[in-house]
């Protein structure tokens, strides 16, 4: 039986680790991935090429295109010469992973309607907050037009789904699912050797109770609140240490602290991150909403949460954006921007080994059941084949 043809378009898939969901989708579809050339870009301060794994032949067709303008924001680029792909191959499904106002989304929509026959066209969106003022009005028009233009929609969180429905997509099929999953073979529980090897290599005491975070080091990720909480708890628990891995504007603030309990690690390729996570006792994502004149943001998913959960690390997060729906357990959630709330939750789990172990085990099961690449791909497959 011939598999239906699926075209997935977006810059996310320029590195191999993010394409593994597509590899799982290839069991049910003939998958073509249209993504960006690497072109010397950077991820967390390192060359993007460092994050592109050298793998065996992939079970998908990978097509790379030049961005215009080069190194522009994801919603402000188009792909040069992608029209030939639409002219040469007929697809059954097209999924463009951009936002309703993204130039790439509308480029893909135009080419689909111009060159594809009886194709089902949809988009993926992370957006989970509405903008105020004139910008919000203009973006709401993009949602309304998408309600007519799209055949289906995939949202990365429930708040995104509500926005689409509000602006006219109530009759469109909408799937709520992550953009990508987690590799359960790579993100696996730690052995004693895993933990000790990483700690020794990074001068972290073997017997420390280690709290950690990795990702973008920016104020909205709650980096300062996390460091303040750990510093305060050390008065009661002197064995408590904090390890932070990544790059961003908060790195300079963290580097100014020379205390031996704070371990600031350089960013590294994605496939090395599991070694960091497996060395932890707690992972914390302390994100907080941003409401400024030029920037409105809430956590849209927090992919590193499911990576830590898959490693069976006790994982907690603030109530910012989609974090509670990803964690799926109120015991792991604290109020955003609230150092005292974070201290209270960490103290409670430090003092109750059974509760901490039970929470980590439940989170591990949740990550494998809902967020592995195979589980995420299956949710996409079931949704698309039912359209």
N, C-alpha and C positions, 0 to 999 in steps of 0.2 A: 504494500500500500504506500502510495506517495505521501510524504509528509508535507503539510502546508509550509509555505515559505514565509519567514518572519524577518523583517528588516528592523534592526534596532539602531538608533542614531543618537550619538551624544559624546561629549568629551570625556565623561567618566571612564569610558572603556579604553582609554589610551594606554593604561597599564594592565598587565595580565591578571593581577590578583582580582581586579574588579570585573574581569570577563568570565569568572568561573560560574556565575549564575547563568551566563549564556551557554557555557559548556553543558550545564545540566538541562537547559531548555532544548539543546540539540537532540535530546532523546526523543522529542516529540515534534520538533520543527526543523526544517532546513534554515539555519540561522545565518544571516549576513549582518555583520557589525560594521557600521560606518562611524569612524571616530577620528580624532585629531592626530596629526603627526606630532612627535614629541618636540622637535625643534628647539631643544635646549632650554625648555621651561624648567621651573623649580617647584618642588613640593616640600613644604616645611623647611625651606632653606637649602635643600639639596637638589642636584640635577634630577630631572624627572627620569632620565635614563637609568638611574640607580634603582628605581622602583619597578622597572620593566623586567620581569623574571625571564630567564632563558628556559623555555619549556619545550616539551615535545610538540609535535604538530597538533594544532588545536582542531577540535571537531566543528569549527565554524569557519566561515569565510570572513577574513579580516581585511577591511579596506580603510586605508588612512588617507585623509585629505588635509590640505593646507587651510588653516584658519585665516579669515580676513575680517577685521585686521588681526595681525599676528599678536598673540599674547593678550587679546582683549578679554573682557569679562565674558563669562559663559553665555549670558543672555544678549550679548552685543556682537556676536560673531555669526558668520555664515561659513559654509564649506565651499571652497573653490573646486570647480569641475565635478561636483557630485551629481550634476544633472545626467551625466553619461550612465551612472548606475541605474537611475530611474528609467532611462530610455532602453537599456539593454536587458533588464531583468524584470519579470512580472512577479510581484509579491502578493500574498494573501493578506498579510497584516503588516502595518507599519507602526512602529512605536518610536516617537522622538522624545528624548529625555531633556527637556528644557523647561521654561516656564511659559504661561500663557502670553506673555509679552516678549518672549525671546525671539530674536531674528531667525535663529536656526529652526525654531518650531514652525514659523510661517514659511520659511524657505522649503522645508520638508512638506508642509501641507500643500503649497502651490505645485511642487513637482509631482506629488502623489496624485492630485486631482488632474494634472495635465497629462501624465504619462501612464498612470496605472488604471487597470480596469477591474471593477468590482472589488477593490481593496478596502479593508477595514482600517481606518486611520485613528490613532489615538496618541495621547501625550502623557508623560509622567511629570508630576509637579511636587516639589517639596514645600512650597510656600504655605505658611500656616498663620500668617498675621496680615491684617489689612492696613494699608498705609493711610495716613490722614491727609486732608487737604486736597489740593489739585492733583497731586500724584496719585492719591487713592482713587479719585474719580476717573482718571485716565486708565489706571490698571483695572478698575471695575469694568470698563468698556471692553478690555481685552478678555476678561472672563466671559462677558456676555456674548462676544463674537465666537469664542471657543465653544460655547454652548451650542451654536449652530454648526460650527466647522468640524468638531470632533465626533467620531462615532463612539468612542469610549474614552475613559479617563482613568489613570492610576495615580493615586495620591499616597505620599509617604506617611501621612498621619491623618487622624480623624478631623483635626481642625481644617486641614486643606480640603477635605471632602465637603465640610460645611460651607466653605467659601464658594466652591463651585456650585453647590446647590442653591445658595443664596442668589447667585447671579445667573440662574437660568438653566443649570444642567441637571435638574431633578429627574428628568426623563432619560438621561444618558446612563448607561451602565458605568458604575464607578467601583473600582477595586482599591482597597486600602492595603498596601503592602510595602515593604522596604524596597529601595532601589536595588540593593545588592544584599546578599546574605553573608554568612561567615563560613570559612573552611573548617569543618569540624575535625579534620585530620591534622590541621596545622594548629588550630586553637584548641588544645586539649588540656586536661588537668595535669598539674605538675607532679613530678616525682621529687623525692628529696634531693636527688642529684641535680635536677634542673634548677631548683631554688638556690642551692649552695654555689653552683657554678657561676650563675649570673651575679649573685651577691659578691662573691669573692673577686670576680673580674672588675666590679665597679666599686670596690671598697665600702660595701655595705655590710654591717655586722651580721653574722649568721643568725644570731638570736634576736635580732630586732623585730619589733612588730611594725611591719612596713605598709604605709599608706601610699598610694600612687595615683598619678594621672598621666596620660599621654595624649598629645594632639596639639592643636593650635594654642599658643600661649598668649591669649588676648583677654582683656578685662572681663568680657561677657561670659567667659568660661569659669569665672569665679576663682581664679588662681590665687588672688590675694586672700580671699576669705578662707580658702583651704589651708594656706600656709599659716594664717592667724590661728585657725582652729587647732592645727597640730602643735603649734608652739604653745598654746594655752594648755593643751592636754599633757604636754611633757612634764608639767609640774607634778602631775599625779602619776604619769606613766613615762619615766625617763627612758625606757627602752623604745619609745615610739619614734620612728623616722619617717621622712617624706621623700619620695623619689618622683621627679618630674622629668618627662621626656618630651621634647618637641622644640618648636621655635616660634617666635612671634614677639610682639611689643612688650610683653611682660617679662621676657627673659632677662633684660638688663636689671629690672627690680629684683628678680630672684638671685641673679649672680652677685648682687651686692651683699647678700647674706653669706657669711663665711662660717656659720655654725656647722659643726660636723653632722648634725641630724638632717640637714637638707642636702639632697643629692640631685644636682641638676645635670641631666644627661643630654648629649647631643642627639638630634634627630637621626633616624636610621631607616633603611628600607622597610617596607611594610611587612615583609616576610620575616624580619628579625624582631618585630614587636611582640610576638607571643612569648619570647624568652623573657622580656621585661614583665609582662603581665603575670607569668607563672611565678615570678619571684615575690609577688605582693601577697599581703594578707587582706588588704582592702583596696578596692578601686573606687574613686570618688569623682563624679561629674557634678560640679557645683555651679552649673550655668545659671545666669540671671538675665531677665528680659532687658532689652535696650529700648528706650523711648526717648530719642533725641530728635531734634528738628530734621536732621539729615539721615537718620538711621533708625529703623524699627526692626526688631529681631527677637525671636524666641527659639529655643532649641527645637530643631525640626525632626530629629530622631536620636542622634547620639550613637553612631555606629560602634564606637569603641565600647559602649555598654555591653552589646551582645558579644563582642570579642572577649571581654573580661568574664562575662557569665559563662561562655563556652569553656573557659579555662578553669571553671569552678572556683573563681575568686569571689569573695563576698563583695557585692557591687551595690553601691548606693548612689542616689542622685537627688538633685533638687526637684521641686515641682514646676520647673520652668518648661513650658512648651510640651513636647511629646515625651519627655523623660518618664513620667509616671506610667503612660500606656506601654512603653517599651519594657520597663521593669515589671509591671503587672502585679505589684505587691506593695501595699501602703507601708509595710514595715521597713522598706528600703528607701523611703522618701522623706526629705526634710524641706522646710520652707526656704525658698531661694533668698539669697542676700542676707541670710540669717546665720551668723557665725555661732550664736548660742544654740540654735537648732541643730546645726551640724555637730557641734561638740556633744550635745545630749545624745544624738543617735550613735556616734562613734563610741562614746563611753559605754552606752548600753550594750553594744555588740562586743566591745573589748572584754567586758566583765561577764558575758554570758557565752561561753564557748559553744554550748549546745545550740543556742539560737543562731549563732553565727554560722555554725556548720550546717544546720538545717536550711537556713536561707541560701547558702551557697549551693547546696545540693539541688534545691528546688529551682534555682536560677539556671543551673547547668542543664537540667532537664528541659526547661522552657526554651533555652537557646537552641538545643538540638532539635526540639520538636517544631519550633516555629521559625527559626532564623538561620538554619543551615542553608547553603546554596541550593541544596536539593529541595528543601521545604519551600523556600521562596519561589523557586522555579515552578514547583508543582502548583502553587497558588496562581501564578501567571497562566500556566497551561490550562487549568480548569476554567479560569475566567475567560481566556481568549477563545477556547474551543466551544464555549457556551454562547458566544455572541451570535 
